[in-house]
Amino acid sequence: MREIRAKFVKRESELPTTIERLEKMENNPAFPNPPAELAELKAMRITFQTARANAKTGDKEKVAIKNNLKAAILDKLQIVAEYVTVTSKGDRALILNSGFDVAGESASTYDLPPSIEILEVNLGSSGKATTRVKNVTGAKAYVHQYTMEPPGINTVWSGGEGLSEGSYTFEGLASEKRHWFRVVAIGYNRQRGYSPIVSMVIQ
């Protein structure tokens, strides 16, 4: 199976849109320590758009300025993409959550990490919460998890064994405390796909 990694379109006209999509990484607990190039890209987006407009006159100096900015943006995007690839550890959903596209996917469904797009969390009586996801292609089991600390790359999650169903009810949770929930889908080749994280204050 080929390495799953972050990728981006290098076409000049697409670069401002690519940079804008990366705003999904701001304050994103899945990417707690992004490189400085991420903030630099955001600051360069408008400057690059202006440079592209100015270069349409054909003035050689303005074209050179635009080309220099493009080269700098491509270098910085590559640095951020490498950070996302390493941090995501091959998790397709995490890469997409960063704003990048995914490269290196196999054509086989069973080789792809299962993808969970929506997680529902319903509160029950005191100390109870039910997590629920739709069954997804390529998943053979689901692990329902929670934590009581804001999620980060080193967060320790609590949860049960892999279940065949996408629904599970937690009991005995601490009342009036905020909990963060997620579901991990386990693929047929042990790949892992993660749901979005949902936080709730338990009754």
BELHU-V69845 format. One record per residue. N is the residue number from 1. RES is the residue in one letter. PHI is phi in radians with two decimals (none if undefined). OMEGA is omega as a letter, one per 20 degrees, with the letter a starting at -180 (NA if undefined). D_LAST is the distance of its C-alpha to the last C-alpha in Angstrom with 1 decimal. Layout:
{{N:RES:PHI:OMEGA:D_LAST} {N:RES:PHI:OMEGA:D_LAST}}
This chain:
{{1:M:none:a:44.8} {2:R:-1.28:r:45.2} {3:E:-1.12:r:42.9} {4:I:-1.50:a:40.0} {5:R:-2.51:r:40.3} {6:A:-1.37:r:39.5} {7:K:-2.43:r:42.3} {8:F:-2.60:r:43.3} {9:V:-1.37:a:46.0} {10:K:-1.60:r:48.9} {11:R:-1.10:a:50.5} {12:E:-0.95:a:51.2} {13:S:-1.17:a:49.9} {14:E:-1.61:a:46.5} {15:L:-1.07:r:45.9} {16:P:-1.04:r:44.3} {17:T:-1.17:r:41.8} {18:T:-1.05:r:41.0} {19:I:-1.08:a:40.4} {20:E:-1.09:r:38.1} {21:R:-1.13:a:36.0} {22:L:-1.23:r:35.5} {23:E:-1.10:r:33.4} {24:K:-1.10:a:30.5} {25:M:-1.45:a:30.9} {26:E:-1.17:a:30.2} {27:N:0.98:r:27.0} {28:N:-1.61:a:26.3} {29:P:-1.09:r:24.7} {30:A:-1.28:a:26.8} {31:F:-2.28:a:29.9} {32:P:-1.27:a:29.4} {33:N:-2.28:a:33.1} {34:P:-1.17:r:35.1} {35:P:-1.16:a:38.8} {36:A:-1.05:a:40.3} {37:E:-1.07:r:42.0} {38:L:-1.11:r:38.8} {39:A:-1.17:r:39.0} {40:E:-1.14:r:42.7} {41:L:-1.10:r:42.5} {42:K:-1.05:a:40.4} {43:A:-1.21:a:43.0} {44:M:-1.52:a:45.8} {45:R:-1.05:a:44.6} {46:I:-1.16:r:46.1} {47:T:-1.03:a:49.2} {48:F:-1.19:r:49.9} {49:Q:-1.07:r:49.5} {50:T:-1.14:r:52.0} {51:A:-1.11:r:54.3} {52:R:-1.11:r:54.4} {53:A:-1.12:a:55.3} {54:N:-1.15:a:58.1} {55:A:-1.25:a:59.4} {56:K:-1.15:r:60.2} {57:T:-1.27:a:63.3} {58:G:1.54:r:64.7} {59:D:-1.06:a:65.5} {60:K:-1.07:a:65.8} {61:E:-1.14:a:64.1} {62:K:-1.20:r:61.1} {63:V:-1.13:r:60.9} {64:A:-1.12:r:61.0} {65:I:-1.08:r:58.2} {66:K:-1.08:a:56.0} {67:N:-1.15:r:56.9} {68:N:-1.13:r:56.2} {69:L:-1.13:r:52.7} {70:K:-1.04:a:52.1} {71:A:-1.08:r:53.1} {72:A:-1.15:r:50.9} {73:I:-1.13:r:47.9} {74:L:-1.08:r:48.6} {75:D:-1.10:a:48.8} {76:K:-1.22:r:45.5} {77:L:-1.08:r:43.7} {78:Q:-1.13:r:45.1} {79:I:-1.12:r:43.7} {80:V:-1.17:r:40.2} {81:A:-1.09:r:40.4} {82:E:-1.15:r:41.5} {83:Y:-1.07:a:38.5} {84:V:-1.12:r:36.1} {85:T:-1.05:a:38.0} {86:V:-1.18:a:37.8} {87:T:-1.18:a:34.1} {88:S:-1.32:r:33.0} {89:K:0.93:r:35.0} {90:G:1.44:a:36.0} {91:D:-1.42:a:32.6} {92:R:-1.02:a:33.7} {93:A:-1.11:r:30.3} {94:L:-1.16:r:30.0} {95:I:-1.08:r:33.6} {96:L:-1.11:r:32.9} {97:N:-1.15:r:29.8} {98:S:-1.39:a:32.2} {99:G:1.87:r:34.4} {100:F:-1.46:r:37.3} {101:D:-1.54:a:38.7} {102:V:-1.98:r:39.1} {103:A:-2.08:r:42.5} {104:G:1.54:a:43.8} {105:E:-1.29:r:42.0} {106:S:-1.40:r:43.8} {107:A:-1.30:a:44.8} {108:S:-1.41:r:43.4} {109:T:-1.03:a:39.9} {110:Y:-1.29:r:39.4} {111:D:-1.56:a:40.1} {112:L:-1.53:r:37.4} {113:P:-1.11:r:33.9} {114:P:-1.04:a:31.5} {115:S:-1.99:r:29.9} {116:I:-1.90:a:26.3} {117:E:-1.64:a:25.9} {118:I:-2.31:r:22.5} {119:L:-2.08:r:19.1} {120:E:-1.80:r:16.5} {121:V:-2.21:a:12.8} {122:N:-2.00:r:10.9} {123:L:-1.49:r:7.3} {124:G:-1.89:r:7.7} {125:S:-1.22:a:6.8} {126:S:-0.86:r:5.1} {127:G:1.40:a:6.1} {128:K:-2.05:r:7.6} {129:A:-2.64:a:8.9} {130:T:-1.98:r:12.5} {131:T:-1.73:a:15.0} {132:R:-2.57:r:18.1} {133:V:-2.29:r:21.5} {134:K:-1.30:r:24.8} {135:N:-1.06:a:27.5} {136:V:-2.05:r:29.8} {137:T:-1.10:r:33.5} {138:G:1.53:a:34.6} {139:A:-1.79:r:31.4} {140:K:-1.88:r:31.8} {141:A:-2.73:r:28.4} {142:Y:-2.28:r:24.9} {143:V:-1.97:a:22.9} {144:H:-1.66:a:19.1} {145:Q:-2.36:r:17.9} {146:Y:-2.58:r:15.3} {147:T:-2.52:r:15.8} {148:M:-1.88:r:14.2} {149:E:-2.13:r:17.2} {150:P:-0.96:a:18.6} {151:P:-1.12:r:20.7} {152:G:-2.61:a:24.4} {153:I:-1.15:a:27.4} {154:N:-1.85:a:27.0} {155:T:-1.12:r:23.2} {156:V:-1.67:a:22.7} {157:W:-1.75:r:20.3} {158:S:-1.78:r:18.9} {159:G:3.07:a:19.2} {160:G:-1.63:r:21.2} {161:E:-1.28:r:24.7} {162:G:-1.13:a:26.0} {163:L:-1.95:r:25.2} {164:S:-1.43:a:27.4} {165:E:-1.83:a:24.6} {166:G:-1.55:a:22.6} {167:S:-2.27:r:19.4} {168:Y:-2.69:r:17.2} {169:T:-1.91:r:14.0} {170:F:-1.47:r:12.4} {171:E:-2.23:r:11.3} {172:G:1.31:r:10.8} {173:L:-1.31:a:8.9} {174:A:-1.23:a:8.3} {175:S:-1.22:r:5.1} {176:E:1.06:r:5.5} {177:K:-2.09:r:8.1} {178:R:-1.37:r:9.6} {179:H:-2.14:r:10.8} {180:W:-1.97:a:13.9} {181:F:-2.10:r:14.9} {182:R:-2.68:r:18.5} {183:V:-2.21:r:20.8} {184:V:-1.86:r:24.3} {185:A:-1.62:a:27.0} {186:I:-1.76:a:29.9} {187:G:-1.43:a:33.3} {188:Y:-1.17:r:36.3} {189:N:-1.86:r:38.0} {190:R:1.24:r:34.9} {191:Q:-1.19:a:34.1} {192:R:-2.16:r:30.6} {193:G:-2.15:a:28.8} {194:Y:-1.96:r:25.5} {195:S:-1.33:r:23.0} {196:P:-1.05:r:21.8} {197:I:-1.62:r:18.8} {198:V:-2.13:r:15.5} {199:S:-1.92:r:12.8} {200:M:-2.53:r:9.2} {201:V:-1.64:a:6.5} {202:I:-1.27:r:3.8} {203:Q:-1.27:NA:0.0}}
